[in-house]
Amino acid sequence: MGRLQREIFVFILLFNSSWTRIHSEEPAAMRLVVLADWGGVPVPPYYTAHEQAVAAEVDRLARTDGLDFVLSLGDHFYFSGVQDVDDPRFKTVDGQTSGRTFWSTLSTWSSSLCLTCKQSDYVLVAGHYPVWSIGHHGPTSCLVKRLRPLLKKYRVTAYLSGHDHDLQFIREEDGTSYVVSGSGTVSDPSTYHRDAVPSSWQLYSSPVNHTAGGVAYLQVTAHHMTVRFMQTDGKCVYQAELLPRCPEVPHHFTDTFS
């Protein structure tokens, strides 16, 4: 657990209704893909067939629906990273995120971002490790204990993560929502920790619903935030909608299967 605590990092995205159009067709809309665990394999060609299919789906989303940025949440080089800047894998797989922010991140969030969070229409918090997960790795106990209370205190719209190689949408009774999008390299059917998450919170997961892994595609407007779970064949297999945060009012949400 000591190593895990040293490497956990979180970051925060704040959205207000005053943003401007970038690449999206709809005015005042922002679109992003959430993707993790696309580290491939340590031998040429360094990527899997599933990883190549995920990349093709991201490309399709960018060309057809619009895409402003990709939120990449770690584990970019399996299984032991790269050796140096001349490592040949840099030519095939770009980027590496190293989580070296200590738990002081959480106290900094509490003290300096309190006012900003209150004023934002949406607040997304993201990190590699999930708070809740039904998959192979399951919940991250230190995040359940230390981060989860802050998500509730500041009425965070959703926590985004990877680590387990599947797609999941989990929502607690008070509306606190969790998106797992970690099937960048493989689509893992494991439900090993299904009993660790209350069944009523498990609204969607690729292993339980027998769908293939892909990416989470988020569209944010002044009126709502939509989370769509996309397979590599372009099919949306689940969609959840989160409304803008209201002061001191529980989360608003709807969800549908496609």
Order of alpha helices (4+ residues) and beta strands (2+ residues): alpha-beta-beta-alpha-beta-alpha-alpha-beta-alpha-alpha-beta-beta-beta-beta-beta-beta-beta-beta
